[in-house]
């Protein structure tokens, strides 16, 4: 079994996360317009049916577009993540989990709260250790950002579940205002989350080709 290139998958994942990042900003701005409209209605201002319709249409379009891009982004990230763990299995003698868990762990209740982070941390630590063994110290593969990335992911996921369930039952203006502000809060969380996710991929992607080359050199070196 040979190592598989992962550079294009990293680029795909980063590109999609940048698009998600952009949509988070657009969604936040749209949410503010809706918040302003709802506050005006709460103060007794006259809101025309056209204003309400245009607001709902804008929110629906952004929501649908965001959902599609988010799903594609999730797929591309997991593809990169699984390939990276697959390659690491070929570089070191032992890892804590099978390669399939790099994808499956995101979808298993409870396990999804910690297993993907464990695997990502293992990617960083094992690759860093291998570089050190080869005498390569030019790259800083620090895990100090991983904790922040994962903490934001957990908080954002919890807030997202709350917003989804609350919005489905929101009927009064006050409830809609709270739903909108909660959604805007999630947008604020997701902006640094996206930036950290990009950094996590970029940092590892700088090191992975070096490990790939080292492995190839070992494979073609004749025995003496």
KAKA-V853270 format. One record per backbone hydrogen bond with DSSP energy under -1.0 kcal/mol. CO is the residue of the C=O (numbers start at 1). NH is the residue of the N-H. Records with the same first field share a line. If there is no record, write none. Layout:
BEGIN
CO: NH ; NH
END
This chain:
BEGIN
6: 10
7: 11
8: 12
9: 13
10: 14
11: 15
12: 16
13: 17
14: 18
15: 19
16: 20
17: 21
18: 22
19: 23
20: 24
21: 25
22: 26
23: 27
24: 28
25: 29
26: 30
27: 31
28: 32
29: 33
30: 34
31: 35
32: 36
33: 37
34: 38
35: 39
36: 40
37: 41
38: 42
39: 43
40: 45
41: 44
48: 52
49: 53
50: 54
51: 55
52: 56
53: 57
54: 58
55: 59
56: 60
57: 61
58: 62
59: 63
60: 64
61: 65
62: 66
63: 67
64: 68
65: 69
66: 70
67: 71
68: 72
69: 73
70: 74
71: 75
72: 76
73: 77
74: 78
75: 79
76: 80
77: 81
78: 82
79: 83
80: 84
81: 85
82: 86
83: 87
84: 88
85: 89
88: 91 ; 92
98: 101
99: 102
100: 103 ; 104
101: 105
103: 106
104: 107
108: 112
109: 111
110: 113
111: 114 ; 115
114: 118
115: 119
116: 120
117: 121
118: 122
119: 123
120: 124
121: 125
122: 126
123: 127
124: 128
125: 129
126: 130
127: 131
128: 132
129: 133
130: 134
131: 136
132: 135
145: 149
146: 150
147: 151
148: 152
149: 153
150: 154
151: 155
152: 156
153: 157
154: 158
155: 159
156: 160
157: 161
158: 162
159: 163
160: 164
161: 165
162: 166
163: 167
164: 168
172: 176
173: 177
174: 178
175: 179
176: 180
177: 181
178: 182
179: 183
180: 184
181: 185
182: 186
183: 187
184: 188
185: 189
186: 190
187: 191
189: 193
190: 194
191: 195
192: 196
193: 197
194: 198
195: 199
196: 200
197: 201
198: 202
199: 203
200: 204
201: 205
202: 206
204: 208
207: 211
208: 212
209: 213
210: 214
211: 215
212: 216
213: 217
214: 218
215: 219
216: 220
END
